[in-house]
Amino acid sequence: MKTLQLEIEDSKLDIVLNIINSLKDGIVKKYEVKSDTREENDFISISETSLEKIWDNEEDSVYDKYLSI
């Protein structure tokens, strides 16, 4: 197993997370977002569970076919 570390501009983070979430199962085992500031890290850890529910739901499955490459 290998670890990949990326440095991404804040304004582009949503795009990269969307790409990671649209990858087929089994490609990415785990990922986490780290920030430079403690406040942002706290916000991310608090929000992560809620965001997973928003990103991974049946409503979005209709649009998943448009994310396929």
DSSP file (Angstrom, degrees, kcal/mol; ACC not computed):
  #  RESIDUE AA STRUCTURE BP1 BP2  ACC     N-H-->O    O-->H-N    N-H-->O    O-->H-N    TCO  KAPPA ALPHA  PHI   PSI    X-CA   Y-CA   Z-CA
    1    1 A M              0   0    0      0, 0.0     2,-0.3     0, 0.0     0, 0.0   0.000 360.0 360.0 360.0 142.4    0.0    0.0    0.0
    2    2 A K        -     0   0    0      2,-0.0     2,-0.4     0, 0.0     0, 0.0  -0.875 360.0-137.2-121.2 153.9    1.2    3.5   -0.8
    3    3 A T        -     0   0    0     -2,-0.3     2,-0.5     2,-0.0     0, 0.0  -0.935  13.1-159.0-111.8 135.5    0.3    6.9    0.6
    4    4 A L        -     0   0    0     -2,-0.4     2,-0.5     2,-0.0    -2,-0.0  -0.959   4.1-164.1-115.0 126.5   -0.2    9.9   -1.7
    5    5 A Q        -     0   0    0     -2,-0.5     2,-0.4     2,-0.0    -2,-0.0  -0.952   8.8-175.0-115.0 127.3    0.1   13.4   -0.3
    6    6 A L        -     0   0    0     -2,-0.5     2,-0.6     2,-0.0    -2,-0.0  -0.929  19.3-148.3-120.3 142.8   -1.2   16.3   -2.3
    7    7 A E        +     0   0    0     -2,-0.4     2,-0.4     2,-0.0    -2,-0.0  -0.963  28.8 179.5-108.6 119.8   -1.1   20.0   -1.6
    8    8 A I        -     0   0    0     -2,-0.6     5,-0.1     2,-0.0     2,-0.0  -0.945  32.0-110.3-127.2 138.9   -4.2   21.7   -3.0
    9    9 A E    >>  -     0   0    0     -2,-0.4     3,-1.7     1,-0.1     4,-0.7  -0.376  32.9-118.6 -62.5 144.6   -5.4   25.3   -3.1
   10   10 A D  G >4 S+     0   0    0      1,-0.3     3,-0.9     2,-0.2     4,-0.4   0.858 113.6  56.8 -54.1 -38.4   -8.4   25.8   -0.8
   11   11 A S  G 34 S+     0   0    0      1,-0.2    -1,-0.3     2,-0.1     4,-0.2   0.696 110.1  44.7 -70.2 -17.6  -10.5   26.9   -3.8
   12   12 A K  G <> S+     0   0    0     -3,-1.7     4,-1.8     1,-0.1     3,-0.3   0.445  84.6  94.6-104.2  -2.5   -9.8   23.6   -5.6
   13   13 A L  H <X S+     0   0    0     -3,-0.9     4,-2.7    -4,-0.7     5,-0.2   0.892  81.5  54.5 -60.1 -42.6  -10.3   21.2   -2.7
   14   14 A D  H  > S+     0   0    0     -4,-0.4     4,-2.1     1,-0.2    -1,-0.2   0.877 107.1  52.0 -59.6 -38.0  -14.0   20.5   -3.5
   15   15 A I  H  > S+     0   0    0     -3,-0.3     4,-1.9     2,-0.2    -1,-0.2   0.935 111.5  45.3 -64.2 -46.6  -13.0   19.5   -7.0
   16   16 A V  H  X S+     0   0    0     -4,-1.8     4,-2.5     1,-0.2    -2,-0.2   0.904 112.8  50.4 -66.4 -41.6  -10.4   17.0   -5.8
   17   17 A L  H  X S+     0   0    0     -4,-2.7     4,-2.5     1,-0.2    -1,-0.2   0.877 108.9  52.8 -64.2 -36.6  -12.7   15.5   -3.2
   18   18 A N  H  X S+     0   0    0     -4,-2.1     4,-1.3    -5,-0.2    -1,-0.2   0.901 109.6  48.7 -64.0 -41.1  -15.4   15.1   -5.8
   19   19 A I  H  X S+     0   0    0     -4,-1.9     4,-0.6     2,-0.2     3,-0.3   0.929 111.8  48.8 -64.2 -45.8  -13.0   13.2   -8.0
   20   20 A I  H >< S+     0   0    0     -4,-2.5     3,-1.1     1,-0.2    -2,-0.2   0.914 111.2  50.1 -61.3 -43.1  -11.9   10.9   -5.1
   21   21 A N  H 3< S+     0   0    0     -4,-2.5    -1,-0.2     1,-0.2    -2,-0.2   0.764 107.5  54.6 -68.3 -24.4  -15.5   10.2   -4.2
   22   22 A S  H 3< S+     0   0    0     -4,-1.3    -1,-0.2    -3,-0.3    -2,-0.2   0.521  84.2 108.5 -89.2  -4.1  -16.4    9.3   -7.7
   23   23 A L  S << S-     0   0    0     -3,-1.1     3,-0.1    -4,-0.6     5,-0.0  -0.358  82.6 -93.2 -67.4 152.6  -13.6    6.7   -8.0
   24   24 A K    >   -     0   0    0      1,-0.1     3,-1.5     2,-0.1     4,-0.5  -0.274  52.4 -85.4 -64.3 152.9  -14.7    3.1   -8.1
   25   25 A D  T 3  S+     0   0    0      1,-0.2    -1,-0.1     2,-0.1     4,-0.1  -0.252 112.0  29.4 -57.7 143.4  -14.8    1.2   -4.8
   26   26 A G  T 3  S+     0   0    0      2,-0.4    -1,-0.2    -3,-0.1     3,-0.2   0.286  95.1  90.5  92.1 -10.9  -11.5   -0.4   -3.7
   27   27 A I  S <  S+     0   0    0     -3,-1.5     2,-0.6     1,-0.3    -2,-0.1   0.940  92.2  34.7 -82.3 -51.0   -9.2    2.2   -5.4
   28   28 A V        -     0   0    0     -4,-0.5    -2,-0.4    -8,-0.2    -1,-0.3  -0.917  65.6-173.9-106.5 116.1   -8.9    4.6   -2.5
   29   29 A K        -     0   0    0     -2,-0.6     2,-0.3     1,-0.3    -1,-0.2   0.898  68.6 -14.8 -75.9 -40.8   -8.9    2.8    0.9
   30   30 A K        -     0   0    0      2,-0.0     2,-0.3     0, 0.0    -1,-0.3  -0.982  59.3-175.7-160.3 147.4   -9.0    6.0    3.0
   31   31 A Y        -     0   0    0     -2,-0.3     2,-0.3    -3,-0.1    -3,-0.0  -0.990   2.3-171.3-145.7 156.5   -8.4    9.7    2.7
   32   32 A E        -     0   0    0     -2,-0.3     2,-0.6     2,-0.0    -2,-0.0  -0.990  21.1-128.9-145.2 152.2   -8.3   12.6    5.1
   33   33 A V        -     0   0    0     -2,-0.3     2,-0.4     8,-0.1    11,-0.0  -0.897  24.2-168.8-104.3 123.5   -8.1   16.4    4.7
   34   34 A K        -     0   0    0     -2,-0.6     2,-0.3    10,-0.0    -2,-0.0  -0.898   3.7-162.5-112.5 143.6   -5.5   18.1    6.7
   35   35 A S        -     0   0    0     -2,-0.4     6,-0.0     2,-0.2    -2,-0.0  -0.775  27.5-123.2-121.4 165.7   -5.3   21.9    7.1
   36   36 A D  S    S+     0   0    0     -2,-0.3     2,-0.3     4,-0.0    -1,-0.1   0.731  92.4  62.5 -79.5 -22.8   -2.7   24.3    8.2
   37   37 A T  S  > S-     0   0    0      1,-0.1     4,-2.0    -3,-0.0    -2,-0.2  -0.808  75.3-135.9-110.6 148.2   -4.7   25.8   11.0
   38   38 A R  H  > S+     0   0    0     -2,-0.3     4,-2.6     1,-0.2     5,-0.2   0.887 105.8  56.4 -64.6 -39.4   -6.1   24.1   14.1
   39   39 A E  H  > S+     0   0    0      1,-0.2     4,-2.2     2,-0.2    -1,-0.2   0.915 108.7  46.2 -60.6 -43.7   -9.5   25.8   13.7
   40   40 A E  H  > S+     0   0    0      2,-0.2     4,-2.7     1,-0.2    -1,-0.2   0.902 110.8  53.1 -66.2 -40.3   -9.9   24.4   10.2
   41   41 A N  H  X S+     0   0    0     -4,-2.0     4,-2.4     1,-0.2    -2,-0.2   0.918 109.8  48.4 -60.3 -43.0   -8.8   20.9   11.4
   42   42 A D  H  X S+     0   0    0     -4,-2.6     4,-2.0     2,-0.2    -1,-0.2   0.917 112.1  48.9 -62.8 -43.6  -11.4   21.0   14.1
   43   43 A F  H  X S+     0   0    0     -4,-2.2     4,-2.4     1,-0.2    -2,-0.2   0.912 111.2  50.1 -62.9 -43.2  -14.1   22.1   11.7
   44   44 A I  H  X S+     0   0    0     -4,-2.7     4,-1.8     1,-0.2    -2,-0.2   0.929 110.8  48.1 -62.9 -45.6  -13.2   19.4    9.2
   45   45 A S  H  < S+     0   0    0     -4,-2.4     4,-0.5     1,-0.2    -1,-0.2   0.866 114.5  46.5 -66.4 -34.2  -13.3   16.6   11.8
   46   46 A I  H  < S+     0   0    0     -4,-2.0     4,-0.4    -5,-0.2     3,-0.3   0.880 118.3  42.0 -70.9 -37.7  -16.7   17.8   13.1
   47   47 A S  H  X S+     0   0    0     -4,-2.4     4,-2.8    -5,-0.2     5,-0.3   0.665  90.5  87.5 -84.6 -18.2  -18.1   18.2    9.6
   48   48 A E  H  X S+     0   0    0     -4,-1.8     4,-2.2     1,-0.2    -1,-0.2   0.878  89.4  46.1 -55.9 -46.8  -16.7   15.0    8.1
   49   49 A T  H  > S+     0   0    0     -4,-0.5     4,-1.6    -3,-0.3    -1,-0.2   0.917 114.5  47.9 -63.5 -43.9  -19.6   12.7    9.1
   50   50 A S  H  > S+     0   0    0     -4,-0.4     4,-1.5     1,-0.2    -2,-0.2   0.908 111.6  50.1 -63.6 -41.5  -22.3   15.1    8.0
   51   51 A L  H  X S+     0   0    0     -4,-2.8     4,-3.0     1,-0.2     5,-0.2   0.867 105.0  57.4 -66.9 -35.9  -20.6   15.7    4.7
   52   52 A E  H  X S+     0   0    0     -4,-2.2     4,-2.6    -5,-0.3    -1,-0.2   0.903 105.8  50.9 -59.9 -40.1  -20.3   11.9    4.1
   53   53 A K  H  < S+     0   0    0     -4,-1.6    -1,-0.2     1,-0.2    -2,-0.2   0.867 112.9  46.0 -65.2 -36.0  -24.1   11.6    4.5
   54   54 A I  H  < S+     0   0    0     -4,-1.5     3,-0.3     1,-0.2    -2,-0.2   0.921 117.7  41.8 -71.7 -44.1  -24.6   14.4    1.9
   55   55 A W  H  < S+     0   0    0     -4,-3.0     2,-0.8     1,-0.2    -2,-0.2   0.849 115.0  49.9 -73.6 -34.6  -22.0   13.1   -0.6
   56   56 A D  S  < S+     0   0    0     -4,-2.6     2,-0.3    -5,-0.2    -1,-0.2  -0.686  82.6 116.5-112.2  78.8  -23.0    9.4   -0.3
   57   57 A N  S >> S-     0   0    0     -2,-0.8     4,-0.7    -3,-0.3     3,-0.6  -0.935  72.3-110.4-140.0 164.8  -26.8    9.2   -0.7
   58   58 A E  H >> S+     0   0    0     -2,-0.3     3,-0.8     1,-0.2     4,-0.5   0.815 110.5  66.5 -64.2 -32.6  -29.3    7.7   -3.1
   59   59 A E  H >4 S+     0   0    0      1,-0.3     3,-0.8     2,-0.2     4,-0.3   0.887 102.9  46.6 -57.8 -40.0  -30.4   11.1   -4.4
   60   60 A D  H X> S+     0   0    0     -3,-0.6     3,-1.4     1,-0.2     4,-1.0   0.667  89.8  83.4 -77.9 -16.6  -27.0   11.7   -6.0
   61   61 A S  H <X S+     0   0    0     -3,-0.8     4,-0.5    -4,-0.7    -1,-0.2   0.781  82.2  63.7 -61.0 -25.3  -26.8    8.2   -7.6
   62   62 A V  H << S+     0   0    0     -3,-0.8     3,-0.3    -4,-0.5    -1,-0.3   0.855 108.4  41.1 -62.9 -34.8  -28.9    9.6  -10.5
   63   63 A Y  H X> S+     0   0    0     -3,-1.4     3,-1.5    -4,-0.3     4,-0.6   0.585  90.5  88.5 -91.1 -11.6  -26.0   12.0  -11.3
   64   64 A D  H >X S+     0   0    0     -4,-1.0     3,-1.4     1,-0.3     4,-0.7   0.838  79.1  63.5 -57.8 -34.4  -23.2    9.5  -10.7
   65   65 A K  H 3< S+     0   0    0     -4,-0.5     3,-0.4    -3,-0.3    -1,-0.3   0.789  98.6  56.0 -63.5 -25.1  -23.3    8.3  -14.3
   66   66 A Y  H <4 S+     0   0    0     -3,-1.5    -1,-0.3     1,-0.2    -2,-0.2   0.660 101.4  57.5 -80.1 -15.2  -22.3   11.8  -15.5
   67   67 A L  H << S+     0   0    0     -3,-1.4    -1,-0.2    -4,-0.6    -2,-0.2   0.600  82.7 108.2 -87.7 -12.6  -19.2   11.7  -13.3
   68   68 A S     <        0   0    0     -4,-0.7   -45,-0.1    -3,-0.4    -3,-0.0  -0.355 360.0 360.0 -67.1 143.1  -17.9    8.5  -15.0
   69   69 A I              0   0    0     -2,-0.1    -1,-0.1     0, 0.0    -4,-0.0   0.432 360.0 360.0 -93.2 360.0  -14.9    9.0  -17.3
